[in-house]
């Protein structure tokens, strides 16, 4: 339908515009040739238009994909920011308690020595006794 509307316009555009009065009317063979050229040009323009439409569809799909990735990344960033805020709060809590503990120990020098002795005895991390069997769960013969 569009091709039928554009054909007369293209045909008129192809006709030479200079010296129209001086020339004789075009012969039917020339008109057929001009018509065939116009159809060829229209077909190539239509093919190019179809190629551009396909490229546009591909780019639209790519934009949608990138938009989805951006949304996912934005959500991950928001989650990471929440995690950072939570860890910052926990870190502040632990650092303030450690500073308070250090201040408390400085007030009581005898407690510092007892604390160091407690840490030195290994009550936090138990030391294995020399009589313990290291292969106990796997040693079936013994």
Residue frames as a rotation matrix with the C-alpha (Angstrom) as fourth column:
UNK 1
0.574 0.819 0.000 0.00
0.819 -0.574 0.000 0.00
0.000 0.000 -1.000 0.00
UNK 2
0.530 -0.458 -0.714 2.78
0.071 -0.815 0.575 2.42
-0.845 -0.356 -0.400 0.91
UNK 3
-0.506 -0.773 0.384 4.76
0.410 0.176 0.895 1.35
-0.759 0.610 0.228 -2.08
UNK 4
-0.077 0.572 0.816 1.88
0.993 -0.028 0.114 2.28
0.088 0.819 -0.566 -4.37
UNK 5
0.868 0.403 -0.290 1.68
0.450 -0.886 0.115 5.74
-0.211 -0.230 -0.950 -2.80
UNK 6
0.317 -0.841 -0.438 5.40
-0.057 -0.478 0.876 6.39
-0.947 -0.253 -0.200 -2.97
UNK 7
-0.095 -0.405 0.909 5.88
0.799 0.514 0.312 5.11
-0.594 0.756 0.274 -6.49
UNK 8
0.617 0.320 0.719 4.50
0.733 -0.567 -0.376 8.18
0.287 0.759 -0.585 -8.33
UNK 9
0.948 -0.294 -0.124 6.53
-0.197 -0.845 0.498 10.50
-0.251 -0.447 -0.858 -6.10
UNK 10
0.111 -0.950 0.292 9.72
0.077 0.302 0.950 8.59
-0.991 -0.083 0.107 -6.69
UNK 11
0.128 0.004 0.992 8.94
0.949 0.291 -0.124 8.40
-0.289 0.957 0.033 -10.36
UNK 12
0.894 0.241 0.378 8.55
0.351 -0.901 -0.255 12.17
0.279 0.360 -0.890 -10.52
UNK 13
0.730 -0.676 -0.095 11.74
-0.327 -0.468 0.821 12.65
-0.599 -0.569 -0.563 -8.55
UNK 14
0.011 -0.754 0.657 13.67
0.460 0.587 0.666 10.47
-0.888 0.295 0.353 -10.95
UNK 15
0.607 0.255 0.752 12.52
0.794 -0.193 -0.576 12.29
-0.002 0.948 -0.320 -14.04
UNK 16
-0.542 -0.839 0.041 15.03
0.840 -0.543 0.008 14.85
0.016 0.038 0.999 -15.13
UNK 17
0.340 0.703 -0.625 13.89
0.737 -0.612 -0.288 18.33
-0.585 -0.362 -0.726 -14.15
UNK 18
-0.229 -0.482 -0.846 16.14
-0.176 -0.834 0.523 20.39
-0.957 0.268 0.106 -16.39
UNK 19
-0.773 -0.105 -0.626 15.26
-0.598 -0.213 0.773 21.12
-0.214 0.972 0.101 -19.99
UNK 20
-0.467 0.678 0.568 11.88
0.273 0.721 -0.636 19.44
-0.841 -0.142 -0.522 -19.75
UNK 21
0.490 0.712 -0.503 10.41
-0.234 -0.448 -0.863 21.60
-0.840 0.540 -0.053 -22.51
UNK 22
0.003 -0.577 -0.816 13.25
-0.966 -0.211 0.146 20.93
-0.257 0.789 -0.559 -24.90
UNK 23
-0.882 -0.379 0.280 12.97
-0.326 0.920 0.217 17.15
-0.340 0.100 -0.935 -24.68
UNK 24
-0.359 0.759 -0.544 10.50
-0.557 0.294 0.777 14.95
0.749 0.582 0.317 -26.42
UNK 25
0.534 0.600 0.596 8.17
-0.845 0.354 0.401 12.78
0.030 -0.717 0.696 -24.44
UNK 26
-0.468 -0.748 0.470 9.96
-0.751 0.617 0.235 9.71
-0.466 -0.243 -0.851 -23.08
UNK 27
-0.299 0.287 -0.910 9.52
-0.683 0.602 0.414 6.57
0.666 0.746 0.016 -25.07
UNK 28
0.734 0.670 0.113 7.69
-0.568 0.515 0.642 3.62
0.372 -0.535 0.759 -23.51
UNK 29
0.483 -0.633 -0.605 10.96
0.504 0.766 -0.399 1.66
0.716 -0.112 0.689 -23.21
UNK 30
-0.554 -0.696 0.458 12.56
0.052 -0.577 -0.815 4.55
0.831 -0.428 0.356 -21.31
UNK 31
0.034 0.658 0.752 9.52
-0.859 -0.366 0.358 4.81
0.511 -0.658 0.553 -19.05
UNK 32
0.864 0.253 -0.436 9.70
-0.077 0.921 0.381 1.08
0.498 -0.296 0.815 -18.33
UNK 33
0.002 -0.951 -0.308 13.39
0.568 0.254 -0.783 1.41
0.823 -0.173 0.541 -17.55
UNK 34
-0.576 -0.166 0.801 12.78
-0.407 -0.791 -0.457 4.38
0.709 -0.589 0.387 -15.22
UNK 35
0.480 0.823 0.303 9.92
-0.750 0.207 0.628 2.47
0.454 -0.529 0.717 -13.59
UNK 36
0.707 -0.292 -0.644 12.16
0.342 0.938 -0.051 -0.57
0.620 -0.185 0.763 -13.07
UNK 37
-0.422 -0.892 0.161 14.91
0.326 -0.315 -0.891 1.66
0.846 -0.323 0.424 -11.62
UNK 38
-0.249 0.418 0.874 12.40
-0.760 -0.644 0.091 3.28
0.601 -0.641 0.478 -9.28
UNK 39
0.805 0.570 -0.166 11.19
-0.380 0.710 0.594 -0.15
0.456 -0.415 0.787 -8.14
UNK 40
0.282 -0.800 -0.530 14.77
0.570 0.584 -0.578 -1.27
0.772 -0.140 0.620 -7.56
UNK 41
-0.618 -0.511 0.597 15.51
-0.099 -0.703 -0.704 1.82
0.780 -0.494 0.384 -5.51
UNK 42
0.155 0.768 0.622 12.32
-0.860 -0.205 0.468 1.40
0.487 -0.607 0.628 -3.51
UNK 43
0.813 0.110 -0.571 13.14
0.058 0.962 0.268 -2.25
0.579 -0.251 0.776 -2.88
UNK 44
-0.169 -0.949 -0.266 16.65
0.561 0.129 -0.818 -1.39
0.810 -0.288 0.511 -1.67
UNK 45
-0.537 0.050 0.842 15.23
-0.531 -0.796 -0.292 1.34
0.655 -0.604 0.454 0.58
UNK 46
0.557 0.814 0.164 12.65
-0.692 0.345 0.634 -1.09
0.460 -0.467 0.756 1.95
UNK 47
0.540 -0.453 -0.709 15.34
0.424 0.874 -0.236 -3.73
0.727 -0.173 0.664 2.56
UNK 48
-0.561 -0.790 0.246 17.46
0.226 -0.433 -0.873 -1.19
0.796 -0.434 0.422 4.40
UNK 49
-0.157 0.615 0.773 14.44
-0.815 -0.523 0.250 -0.12
0.558 -0.591 0.583 6.44
UNK 50
0.811 0.458 -0.364 13.83
-0.233 0.824 0.517 -3.77
0.536 -0.334 0.775 7.40
UNK 51
0.060 -0.884 -0.463 17.50
0.588 0.407 -0.700 -4.18
0.807 -0.230 0.544 8.37
UNK 52
-0.679 -0.299 0.670 17.30
-0.238 -0.774 -0.587 -1.08
0.694 -0.558 0.455 10.55
UNK 53
0.319 0.863 0.391 14.09
-0.788 0.013 0.616 -2.34
0.527 -0.504 0.684 12.15
UNK 54
0.721 -0.124 -0.682 15.78
0.281 0.952 0.124 -5.66
0.634 -0.281 0.721 13.00
UNK 55
-0.399 -0.916 -0.031 18.79
0.479 -0.180 -0.859 -3.83
0.782 -0.358 0.510 14.40
UNK 56
-0.391 0.349 0.852 16.44
-0.646 -0.764 0.016 -1.64
0.656 -0.544 0.524 16.44
UNK 57
0.723 0.678 -0.132 14.71
-0.420 0.583 0.696 -4.73
0.548 -0.448 0.706 17.85
UNK 58
0.336 -0.687 -0.644 18.05
0.628 0.673 -0.390 -6.25
0.702 -0.274 0.658 18.78
UNK 59
-0.663 -0.611 0.432 19.16
0.140 -0.668 -0.731 -3.04
0.735 -0.424 0.528 20.48
UNK 60
0.062 0.772 0.632 15.84
-0.760 -0.374 0.531 -2.76
0.647 -0.514 0.564 22.30
UNK 61
0.813 0.186 -0.551 16.30
0.104 0.886 0.452 -6.29
0.573 -0.425 0.701 23.65
UNK 62
-0.134 -0.953 -0.273 19.84
0.683 0.111 -0.722 -5.41
0.718 -0.283 0.636 24.69
UNK 63
-0.542 0.005 0.840 18.62
-0.383 -0.892 -0.241 -2.27
0.748 -0.452 0.485 26.48
UNK 64
0.572 0.802 0.173 16.01
-0.579 0.246 0.777 -4.33
0.580 -0.545 0.605 28.34
UNK 65
0.583 -0.442 -0.682 18.69
0.543 0.836 -0.078 -6.82
0.604 -0.325 0.727 29.36
UNK 66
-0.520 -0.831 0.198 21.00
0.447 -0.462 -0.765 -4.05
0.727 -0.310 0.612 30.55
UNK 67
-0.182 0.553 0.813 18.11
-0.650 -0.689 0.322 -2.41
0.738 -0.469 0.485 32.40
UNK 68
0.824 0.465 -0.323 17.38
-0.123 0.704 0.699 -5.69
0.552 -0.537 0.638 34.18
UNK 69
0.145 -0.865 -0.480 21.06
0.786 0.396 -0.476 -6.02
0.601 -0.308 0.737 35.10
UNK 70
-0.594 -0.327 0.735 21.08
-0.051 -0.896 -0.441 -2.43
0.803 -0.299 0.515 36.36
UNK 71
0.365 0.808 0.463 18.05
-0.648 -0.137 0.750 -3.13
0.669 -0.573 0.473 38.53
UNK 72
0.784 -0.130 -0.607 19.70
0.379 0.875 0.302 -6.24
0.492 -0.467 0.735 39.96
UNK 73
-0.250 -0.968 -0.026 22.94
0.697 -0.161 -0.698 -4.38
0.672 -0.193 0.715 40.60
UNK 74
-0.353 0.198 0.914 21.08
-0.421 -0.906 0.033 -1.51
0.835 -0.373 0.404 42.25
UNK 75
0.753 0.657 0.044 19.29
-0.376 0.374 0.848 -3.95
0.541 -0.655 0.528 44.55
UNK 76
0.492 -0.661 -0.566 22.60
0.729 0.668 -0.148 -5.64
0.476 -0.340 0.811 45.42
UNK 77
-0.490 -0.683 0.542 24.14
0.299 -0.715 -0.632 -2.25
0.819 -0.148 0.555 46.13
UNK 78
0.125 0.625 0.770 21.29
-0.657 -0.530 0.536 -1.35
0.744 -0.573 0.345 48.46
UNK 79
0.906 0.183 -0.382 21.72
0.097 0.789 0.607 -4.68
0.412 -0.587 0.697 50.28
UNK 80
0.070 -0.968 -0.241 25.46
0.812 0.196 -0.550 -4.13
0.580 -0.157 0.799 50.60
UNK 81
-0.420 -0.174 0.891 24.90
-0.182 -0.945 -0.271 -0.62
0.889 -0.276 0.365 51.96
UNK 82
0.631 0.685 0.365 22.55
-0.551 0.064 0.832 -2.04
0.547 -0.726 0.417 54.60
UNK 83
0.743 -0.421 -0.521 25.16
0.550 0.827 0.116 -4.67
0.382 -0.373 0.846 55.50
UNK 84
-0.303 -0.896 0.325 27.86
0.519 -0.441 -0.732 -2.01
0.799 -0.053 0.599 55.77
UNK 85
-0.069 0.359 0.931 25.64
-0.583 -0.772 0.255 0.05
0.810 -0.525 0.263 58.07
UNK 86
0.897 0.438 -0.061 24.95
-0.232 0.583 0.778 -2.99
0.377 -0.684 0.625 60.26
UNK 87
0.448 -0.810 -0.379 28.62
0.789 0.557 -0.260 -3.98
0.422 -0.183 0.888 60.44
UNK 88
-0.350 -0.546 0.761 29.61
0.115 -0.832 -0.543 -0.40
0.930 -0.103 0.354 61.19
UNK 89
0.380 0.583 0.718 27.18
-0.683 -0.346 0.643 -0.35
0.623 -0.735 0.267 64.09
UNK 90
0.955 -0.055 -0.293 28.46
0.199 0.848 0.491 -3.69
0.222 -0.527 0.820 65.42
UNK 91
0.086 -0.995 0.044 32.06
0.731 0.033 -0.682 -2.58
0.677 0.091 0.730 65.01
UNK 92
-0.201 -0.105 0.974 31.39
-0.352 -0.920 -0.171 0.63
0.914 -0.377 0.148 66.92
UNK 93
0.775 0.560 0.292 29.72
-0.492 0.246 0.835 -1.36
0.396 -0.791 0.466 69.69
UNK 94
0.782 -0.514 -0.352 32.66
0.578 0.809 0.102 -3.75
0.233 -0.284 0.930 70.00
UNK 95
-0.164 -0.892 0.421 35.28
0.530 -0.439 -0.725 -0.98
0.832 0.104 0.545 69.83
UNK 96
0.057 0.236 0.970 33.50
-0.575 -0.786 0.225 1.07
0.816 -0.571 0.091 72.51
UNK 97
0.951 0.295 0.088 33.23
-0.248 0.562 0.789 -1.95
0.183 -0.773 0.608 74.79
UNK 98
0.463 -0.861 -0.209 36.87
0.776 0.508 -0.374 -2.80
0.428 0.010 0.904 74.24
UNK 99
-0.273 -0.543 0.794 37.87
0.079 -0.835 -0.545 0.78
0.959 -0.086 0.271 75.04
UNK 100
0.468 0.509 0.722 35.72
-0.697 -0.291 0.656 0.66
0.544 -0.810 0.219 78.19
UNK 101
0.948 -0.160 -0.276 37.34
0.262 0.883 0.390 -2.67
0.181 -0.442 0.879 79.16
UNK 102
0.046 -0.990 0.131 40.82
0.701 -0.061 -0.710 -1.23
0.711 0.124 0.692 78.65
UNK 103
-0.161 -0.042 0.986 39.90
-0.406 -0.908 -0.105 1.77
0.899 -0.418 0.129 80.78
UNK 104
0.822 0.509 0.254 38.51
-0.462 0.335 0.821 -0.52
0.333 -0.792 0.511 83.47
UNK 105
0.700 -0.619 -0.355 41.71
0.644 0.763 -0.061 -2.60
0.309 -0.186 0.933 83.50
UNK 106
-0.197 -0.799 0.568 43.83
0.326 -0.599 -0.731 0.54
0.924 0.041 0.379 83.80
UNK 107
0.261 0.374 0.890 41.92
-0.665 -0.599 0.447 1.44
0.700 -0.708 0.092 86.95
UNK 108
0.798 0.056 0.600 42.78
-0.511 0.591 0.625 -1.90
-0.319 -0.805 0.500 88.59
UNK 109
0.056 -0.880 -0.472 46.45
-0.964 0.076 -0.256 -2.90
0.262 0.469 -0.843 88.03
UNK 110
-0.596 -0.282 0.752 46.12
-0.558 0.818 -0.136 -6.17
-0.577 -0.501 -0.645 90.01
UNK 111
0.434 0.824 0.364 43.25
-0.156 0.467 -0.870 -7.16
-0.887 0.321 0.331 87.72
UNK 112
0.570 -0.322 -0.756 45.53
-0.820 -0.166 -0.548 -6.63
0.051 0.932 -0.359 84.70
UNK 113
-0.547 -0.836 0.037 47.99
-0.836 0.544 -0.067 -9.21
0.036 -0.068 -0.997 85.98
UNK 114
-0.384 0.481 0.788 45.18
-0.198 0.791 -0.579 -11.67
-0.902 -0.378 -0.209 86.81
UNK 115
0.688 0.659 -0.304 43.68
-0.393 -0.014 -0.920 -11.11
-0.610 0.752 0.249 83.33
UNK 116
0.189 -0.714 -0.674 47.03
-0.951 0.039 -0.307 -11.73
0.246 0.699 -0.672 81.65
UNK 117
-0.743 -0.426 0.517 47.49
-0.577 0.799 -0.171 -14.86
-0.340 -0.426 -0.839 83.72
UNK 118
0.114 0.874 0.473 43.97
-0.177 0.486 -0.856 -16.01
-0.978 0.013 0.210 82.69
UNK 119
0.773 0.140 -0.619 44.78
-0.613 -0.089 -0.785 -15.47
-0.165 0.986 0.017 79.05
UNK 120
-0.157 -0.949 -0.274 48.13
-0.959 0.212 -0.187 -17.23
0.235 0.233 -0.944 79.49
UNK 121
-0.427 0.007 0.904 46.63
-0.530 0.808 -0.257 -20.36
-0.733 -0.589 -0.341 81.05
UNK 122
-0.941 0.052 -0.334 44.84
-0.284 0.414 0.865 -21.24
0.184 0.909 -0.375 77.86
UNK 123
-0.605 0.780 0.159 41.36
0.238 0.368 -0.899 -21.37
-0.760 -0.506 -0.409 79.31
UNK 124
0.087 0.633 -0.769 40.02
-0.687 -0.521 -0.507 -19.65
-0.722 0.572 0.389 76.23
UNK 125
0.423 -0.053 -0.905 41.65
-0.769 0.507 -0.389 -22.10
0.479 0.860 0.173 73.81
UNK 126
0.771 -0.105 0.628 42.14
-0.433 0.636 0.638 -25.46
-0.467 -0.764 0.445 75.55
UNK 127
-0.145 -0.894 -0.425 45.50
-0.985 0.173 -0.028 -27.11
0.098 0.414 -0.905 75.10
UNK 128
0.645 0.371 -0.668 45.48
-0.372 0.916 0.150 -30.85
0.668 0.152 0.729 74.39
UNK 129
0.615 -0.425 0.664 46.88
-0.634 0.235 0.737 -32.99
-0.470 -0.874 -0.125 77.15
UNK 130
-0.331 -0.840 -0.429 49.95
-0.942 0.269 0.201 -35.10
-0.054 0.471 -0.881 76.34
UNK 131
-0.752 0.048 0.658 48.03
-0.127 0.968 -0.216 -38.31
-0.647 -0.246 -0.722 77.12
UNK 132
0.300 0.932 -0.206 45.26
-0.426 -0.062 -0.902 -37.55
-0.853 0.358 0.378 74.62
UNK 133
-0.345 -0.325 0.881 45.17
0.562 0.680 0.471 -39.74
-0.752 0.657 -0.052 71.55
UNK 134
-0.533 0.075 -0.843 45.17
-0.493 -0.838 0.236 -37.53
-0.688 0.541 0.483 68.42
UNK 135
-0.802 0.196 -0.563 43.82
-0.461 0.395 0.794 -40.36
0.379 0.897 -0.227 66.28
UNK 136
-0.796 0.413 0.443 41.07
-0.257 0.432 -0.864 -41.33
-0.548 -0.802 -0.238 68.71
UNK 137
0.211 0.976 -0.044 37.99
-0.624 0.100 -0.775 -41.32
-0.752 0.191 0.631 66.44
UNK 138
0.562 -0.031 -0.827 39.91
-0.790 0.278 -0.547 -43.07
0.246 0.960 0.131 63.66
UNK 139
-0.557 -0.829 -0.037 42.09
-0.755 0.525 -0.392 -45.42
0.344 -0.190 -0.919 65.67
UNK 140
0.530 0.834 -0.151 40.11
-0.733 0.541 0.413 -48.68
0.426 -0.108 0.898 65.74
UNK 141
0.232 -0.511 -0.828 43.04
0.151 0.860 -0.488 -50.95
0.961 -0.012 0.276 66.61
UNK 142
-0.637 -0.740 0.217 44.04
-0.032 -0.256 -0.966 -49.12
0.771 -0.622 0.140 69.75
